[in-house]
Amino acid sequence: MVLPEVVVPEVGVSVVVAPDFSEQLLSWFDRYGRKDLPWQKDSTPYRVWISEIMLQQTRVETVIAYYQRFLQRFPAVADLADASEDQVLHYWAGLGYYARARNLHQTANVVQNTLSGEFPDTLEGLMQLPGIGRSTAAAILSLASDQKAAVLDGNVRRLLARFHAIEGWTGQAKVQRQLWAVAERHLPRQRFADYTQAIMDLGAIVCRRNQPDCTTCPVSKDCQARAKGRTDDLPTPKPKLKLPVRSVQLLLLENPQGELLLERRPSHGIWGGLWSFPECHAGELESCCTSLGVSPGSVEATISGAQFRHTFTHFHLDITPVHVQLKRTPSRIAESGQRYWYDPGHPAQIGLAAPVARLINSLRGVTEK
């Protein structure tokens, strides 16, 4: 079917118009959409906000268990605001992208202590809070309050780029302006919460990244990518960059009591604010031990397991664990805000970087599931 085109003034480009797009999505949602996700029950701004932040860069199937555990510990914004950053990071550990957790904590404090415990009810107000962008703010307004607001998460970007055959990587500002414009134009006249969930569900369940199921898509007859045979190459992939590789040794310093020395990471950078093992580069074991107050002659150092790789957005990190068994606890190493003797047998509620938790479990003989 050849659809008419109109010029979108916001971006000055022509796009096809599908007048019944939203009606088709809502009809599909009524039959096939997800309606039993944990955050769909009692959809308050707080609960929706937590789910939307968790769902950034993370699949629904992974988020559900984390969300339920997080809400059990922090059922309201006041509970989250009153918690320490360590407690928040502890319940976030494993989800990655830890700046999200720190932003959650900061926003909870703003809402509780500056906004009397109430989230703003406007797009602009929500976007003033740490970690809340335009799409997240729109999702909160739409899903929690049934307000008219367009979302543009990864699934929606993919769906609209295919439907309108929009060229270019969806992370580019020019492409995003086009996608925002068509996202706004597709909004229905009512049932905004259902429509928001519908378009996110359709992108996640049907218009998948690989092997989209066009035969069950309610808008496939008007999809320009399908009409042009381009569902496999739209949206345009992100330009691939070869990730650099860095190497580091992690020192697993164990005192005679079986406690492990941890250091708090800086707030910014990898594993920001989490607890990790001291780092050391190859050939620097003696100087690293000395800087920690440990006499090199008083340790027995062994490679603890094989080197393994942890991948970040911008680089690979090859980690070699070095188990350093201390004959006595050095007096120079005292617990402080930046260092801590961690008892694996009675673990404290602190945020651990994923590779650190993995190594602690390995020392304890706990098999990863």
C-alpha positions as CSV (number, residue, x, y, z in Angstrom):
1,M,0.0,0.0,0.0
2,V,1.4,3.4,-1.0
3,L,0.7,5.9,1.8
4,P,0.5,9.7,1.4
5,E,3.5,11.8,2.5
6,V,3.5,15.0,4.5
7,V,6.3,17.3,5.5
8,V,7.0,17.3,9.2
9,P,7.7,21.0,10.0
10,E,9.8,20.2,13.1
11,V,12.5,18.5,11.0
12,G,11.7,19.5,7.4
13,V,11.4,16.0,6.0
14,S,8.6,14.1,4.3
15,V,7.2,11.0,6.1
16,V,4.4,8.6,5.3
17,V,1.2,9.0,7.1
18,A,-0.8,6.1,8.5
19,P,-4.0,7.5,10.0
20,D,-5.0,4.3,11.8
21,F,-1.5,3.5,13.3
22,S,-2.4,4.0,16.9
23,E,-5.8,2.3,16.6
24,Q,-4.1,-0.8,15.1
25,L,-1.5,-0.8,17.9
26,L,-4.2,-0.5,20.6
27,S,-6.3,-3.4,19.1
28,W,-3.1,-5.5,19.0
29,F,-2.3,-4.6,22.6
30,D,-5.8,-5.5,23.8
31,R,-5.2,-9.1,22.5
32,Y,-1.5,-9.6,22.8
33,G,0.2,-6.9,24.9
34,R,1.8,-7.4,28.3
35,K,-0.5,-6.6,31.2
36,D,1.0,-8.5,34.1
37,L,4.5,-6.9,34.5
38,P,5.2,-6.0,38.2
39,W,5.4,-2.3,37.5
40,Q,1.9,-2.4,35.9
41,K,0.4,-3.2,39.2
42,D,-0.3,0.0,41.2
43,S,1.4,2.1,38.5
44,T,2.6,5.1,40.6
45,P,5.2,7.5,39.3
46,Y,7.7,6.0,41.8
47,R,7.2,2.4,40.6
48,V,7.2,3.3,36.9
49,W,10.3,5.5,37.4
50,I,12.2,2.6,39.0
51,S,11.2,0.2,36.2
52,E,12.1,2.6,33.4
53,I,15.5,3.3,34.8
54,M,16.2,-0.4,35.2
55,L,14.9,-1.1,31.7
56,Q,17.5,1.2,30.2
57,Q,20.1,-1.1,28.5
58,T,18.5,-4.1,30.2
59,R,15.9,-6.7,29.0
60,V,12.6,-7.1,30.7
61,E,13.3,-10.7,31.6
62,T,16.4,-9.7,33.5
63,V,14.8,-6.7,35.2
64,I,11.8,-8.4,36.8
65,A,13.7,-10.2,39.6
66,Y,15.8,-7.1,40.3
67,Y,12.8,-4.8,40.3
68,Q,10.8,-7.0,42.8
69,R,13.8,-7.3,45.1
70,F,14.5,-3.5,44.9
71,L,10.9,-2.6,45.6
72,Q,10.7,-5.0,48.5
73,R,13.6,-3.2,50.1
74,F,12.6,0.4,48.9
75,P,8.8,0.3,48.6
76,A,8.5,4.1,48.5
77,V,10.6,7.1,47.5
78,A,11.2,8.0,51.2
79,D,12.7,4.5,51.8
80,L,15.1,5.1,48.9
81,A,16.0,8.6,50.0
82,D,16.7,7.4,53.6
83,A,19.0,4.6,52.4
84,S,22.8,4.9,52.1
85,E,24.4,4.8,48.7
86,D,26.0,1.6,49.6
87,Q,22.6,0.0,50.3
88,V,21.2,1.2,46.9
89,L,24.3,-0.1,45.0
90,H,24.0,-3.4,46.8
91,Y,20.5,-3.9,45.6
92,W,21.5,-2.7,42.1
93,A,24.6,-4.9,41.8
94,G,24.4,-7.0,38.6
95,L,22.4,-4.6,36.5
96,G,25.4,-2.6,35.4
97,Y,25.6,1.0,34.3
98,Y,25.9,2.0,38.0
99,A,25.4,5.7,37.3
100,R,21.7,4.8,37.0
101,A,21.6,3.7,40.6
102,R,23.5,6.7,41.9
103,N,21.0,9.0,39.9
104,L,18.1,7.0,41.5
105,H,19.4,7.8,44.9
106,Q,20.0,11.5,44.1
107,T,16.6,11.9,42.6
108,A,14.9,10.2,45.5
109,N,16.5,12.7,47.8
110,V,15.4,15.6,45.7
111,V,11.8,14.3,45.5
112,Q,11.6,13.5,49.2
113,N,13.4,16.5,50.6
114,T,12.7,19.3,48.1
115,L,9.4,18.3,46.4
116,S,7.6,17.0,49.5
117,G,7.7,13.4,48.3
118,E,5.8,14.1,45.0
119,F,7.1,13.6,41.5
120,P,6.6,16.5,39.1
121,D,3.6,16.1,36.8
122,T,5.1,17.8,33.8
123,L,7.7,16.7,31.2
124,E,9.9,19.6,32.0
125,G,9.8,19.1,35.7
126,L,10.7,15.4,35.5
127,M,13.6,16.2,33.1
128,Q,15.1,18.4,35.8
129,L,15.8,15.4,38.0
130,P,19.1,13.4,37.8
131,G,19.0,10.6,35.2
132,I,15.6,11.3,33.7
133,G,15.6,12.1,30.0
134,R,12.8,13.0,27.7
135,S,11.7,9.4,27.0
136,T,11.8,8.3,30.6
137,A,9.9,11.4,31.7
138,A,7.2,10.7,29.0
139,A,6.9,7.1,30.1
140,I,6.3,8.2,33.7
141,L,3.6,10.6,32.8
142,S,2.0,8.3,30.3
143,L,2.1,5.0,32.3
144,A,1.5,6.4,35.7
145,S,-0.9,9.3,34.9
146,D,-2.3,8.5,31.4
147,Q,-0.9,11.8,30.1
148,K,-0.3,12.4,26.4
149,A,3.4,12.0,25.9
150,A,5.5,10.2,23.3
151,V,8.3,7.8,24.3
152,L,11.3,6.8,22.3
153,D,13.2,3.9,23.9
154,G,15.3,1.5,21.9
155,N,12.4,-0.7,20.9
156,V,10.3,2.3,19.7
157,R,13.2,3.8,17.8
158,R,13.7,0.5,15.9
159,L,10.0,0.2,15.1
160,L,9.5,3.7,13.9
161,A,12.8,3.7,11.9
162,R,11.5,0.6,10.0
163,F,7.9,1.8,9.7
164,H,9.0,5.1,8.1
165,A,12.2,3.7,6.4
166,I,14.3,6.4,8.2
167,E,17.9,6.2,7.2
168,G,20.8,6.6,9.6
169,W,21.9,5.4,13.0
170,T,19.2,6.2,15.5
171,G,21.7,7.6,18.0
172,Q,22.4,10.5,15.7
173,A,20.8,13.8,16.6
174,K,19.4,14.4,13.1
175,V,17.8,10.9,13.1
176,Q,16.4,11.3,16.6
177,R,14.7,14.6,15.6
178,Q,12.9,12.7,12.8
179,L,11.9,9.9,15.1
180,W,10.6,12.2,17.8
181,A,8.5,14.1,15.2
182,V,6.8,10.9,14.0
183,A,6.5,9.5,17.5
184,E,4.5,12.6,18.4
185,R,2.3,12.4,15.3
186,H,1.4,8.8,16.0
187,L,-0.1,9.5,19.5
188,P,-3.7,8.6,19.9
189,R,-6.5,10.8,21.2
190,Q,-7.0,8.7,24.3
191,R,-5.7,5.6,26.1
192,F,-2.2,7.1,26.4
193,A,-0.9,4.6,28.9
194,D,-2.1,1.6,26.9
195,Y,-0.6,3.1,23.7
196,T,2.8,3.7,25.3
197,Q,2.9,0.1,26.6
198,A,1.6,-1.1,23.2
199,I,4.4,0.5,21.1
200,M,7.1,-0.6,23.5
201,D,5.7,-4.1,23.5
202,L,5.4,-4.3,19.7
203,G,9.0,-3.3,19.4
204,A,10.2,-5.8,22.0
205,I,8.0,-8.8,21.0
206,V,7.3,-8.5,17.3
207,C,9.6,-5.8,15.6
208,R,12.6,-7.5,17.1
209,R,16.2,-6.5,16.3
210,N,16.8,-9.8,14.5
211,Q,14.1,-11.8,12.6
212,P,11.2,-9.4,13.1
213,D,7.8,-11.2,13.0
214,C,6.2,-9.2,10.2
215,T,3.4,-11.7,9.8
216,T,1.9,-10.9,13.2
217,C,2.6,-7.2,13.1
218,P,-0.6,-5.1,13.1
219,V,1.0,-2.3,11.1
220,S,3.1,-4.4,8.7
221,K,0.9,-3.5,5.7
222,D,2.0,0.1,5.9
223,C,5.6,-0.6,7.0
224,Q,8.0,1.1,4.5
225,A,10.9,-1.1,5.4
226,R,8.9,-4.2,4.7
227,A,7.6,-2.8,1.4
228,K,11.1,-2.0,0.3
229,G,12.5,-5.4,1.6
230,R,14.7,-3.6,4.1
231,T,13.7,-5.0,7.5
232,D,17.1,-6.6,7.9
233,D,19.2,-3.4,7.3
234,L,16.9,-0.9,9.0
235,P,17.5,0.8,11.4
236,T,21.0,1.6,10.3
237,P,23.4,-0.2,12.7
238,K,25.7,1.8,14.9
239,P,29.1,2.2,13.3
240,K,31.3,-0.5,14.7
241,L,34.5,0.5,16.5
242,K,37.2,-1.9,17.5
243,L,37.3,-1.9,21.3
244,P,40.7,-1.4,22.9
245,V,41.9,-3.9,25.5
246,R,43.2,-3.0,28.9
247,S,44.8,-5.4,31.4
248,V,44.8,-5.3,35.2
249,Q,45.6,-7.5,38.2
250,L,43.1,-7.5,41.1
251,L,44.7,-8.2,44.4
252,L,42.6,-10.5,46.6
253,L,44.3,-9.7,49.9
254,E,43.1,-12.1,52.6
255,N,44.0,-11.7,56.2
256,P,44.3,-14.6,58.7
257,Q,40.6,-14.2,59.7
258,G,39.6,-14.9,56.1
259,E,38.5,-11.3,55.4
260,L,39.2,-9.6,52.0
261,L,40.4,-6.1,51.6
262,L,38.1,-4.0,49.4
263,E,38.5,-0.4,48.2
264,R,35.7,2.0,47.2
265,R,35.9,3.1,43.6
266,P,35.7,6.8,42.7
267,S,32.2,8.1,42.1
268,H,32.9,8.6,38.4
269,G,34.4,6.1,36.0
270,I,34.0,2.3,35.9
271,W,32.2,0.7,38.8
272,G,31.7,4.2,40.2
273,G,31.0,4.1,44.0
274,L,31.3,0.3,44.2
275,W,33.7,-1.7,46.2
276,S,36.5,-3.5,44.4
277,F,39.8,-5.2,45.0
278,P,42.9,-3.1,44.9
279,E,44.3,-2.9,41.4
280,C,47.9,-3.7,40.3
281,H,49.6,-3.9,36.9
282,A,51.9,-6.7,35.9
283,G,55.3,-6.6,37.6
284,E,54.2,-4.2,40.2
285,L,53.0,-6.6,43.0
286,E,55.7,-5.6,45.4
287,S,55.2,-1.9,45.1
288,C,51.4,-2.3,45.3
289,C,51.7,-4.3,48.5
290,T,54.1,-1.7,49.9
291,S,51.7,1.1,49.1
292,L,49.0,-0.8,51.0
293,G,51.2,-1.3,54.0
294,V,52.0,-4.9,53.3
295,S,55.6,-6.1,53.4
296,P,56.2,-8.1,50.2
297,G,58.1,-10.7,52.3
298,S,55.0,-11.4,54.4
299,V,52.7,-12.5,51.7
300,E,52.1,-15.7,49.7
301,A,50.8,-14.6,46.2
302,T,49.3,-17.0,43.8
303,I,47.4,-16.5,40.6
304,S,43.8,-17.2,41.7
305,G,42.1,-18.7,38.6
306,A,42.4,-17.9,35.0
307,Q,42.4,-14.5,33.4
308,F,39.0,-13.4,32.3
309,R,37.5,-10.6,30.3
310,H,34.9,-8.0,31.4
311,T,33.6,-5.8,28.6
312,F,32.5,-2.2,29.1
313,T,30.8,0.0,26.5
314,H,34.1,1.5,25.3
315,F,36.8,-1.2,26.1
316,H,37.6,-4.7,27.2
317,L,39.2,-5.3,30.5
318,D,41.3,-8.4,30.9
319,I,41.4,-9.3,34.7
320,T,44.0,-11.5,36.3
321,P,43.1,-12.3,40.0
322,V,46.1,-12.6,42.3
323,H,45.3,-14.2,45.7
324,V,47.5,-12.6,48.4
325,Q,47.4,-14.5,51.7
326,L,48.6,-12.4,54.6
327,K,50.4,-13.9,57.6
328,R,49.1,-11.1,59.7
329,T,46.7,-8.1,59.3
330,P,48.9,-5.1,58.5
331,S,48.4,-2.3,61.1
332,R,48.6,0.3,58.4
333,I,45.5,-1.0,56.7
334,A,42.6,0.3,58.8
335,E,38.9,0.3,57.9
336,S,37.8,3.7,56.7
337,G,35.4,5.3,54.3
338,Q,37.6,4.1,51.4
339,R,38.9,0.7,52.6
340,Y,37.1,-2.2,54.3
341,W,37.8,-5.7,55.4
342,Y,35.0,-7.7,53.9
343,D,33.9,-11.0,55.6
344,P,32.6,-13.3,52.9
345,G,30.9,-15.5,55.5
346,H,28.9,-12.6,56.9
347,P,28.6,-10.2,53.8
348,A,27.6,-6.6,54.4
349,Q,25.1,-4.9,52.2
350,I,27.5,-3.0,50.0
351,G,27.7,-2.6,46.3
352,L,30.2,-5.0,44.7
353,A,31.4,-4.8,41.1
354,A,30.2,-7.9,39.2
355,P,33.7,-9.3,38.7
356,V,34.5,-8.8,42.4
357,A,31.4,-10.7,43.4
358,R,32.4,-13.5,41.0
359,L,35.9,-13.7,42.5
360,I,34.6,-13.7,46.1
361,N,32.2,-16.6,45.2
362,S,35.1,-18.4,43.5
363,L,37.2,-18.2,46.7
364,R,34.3,-19.5,48.7
365,G,33.8,-22.3,46.3
366,V,30.4,-21.1,45.2
367,T,29.5,-22.1,41.7
368,E,28.0,-19.4,39.5
369,K,24.5,-20.2,38.2
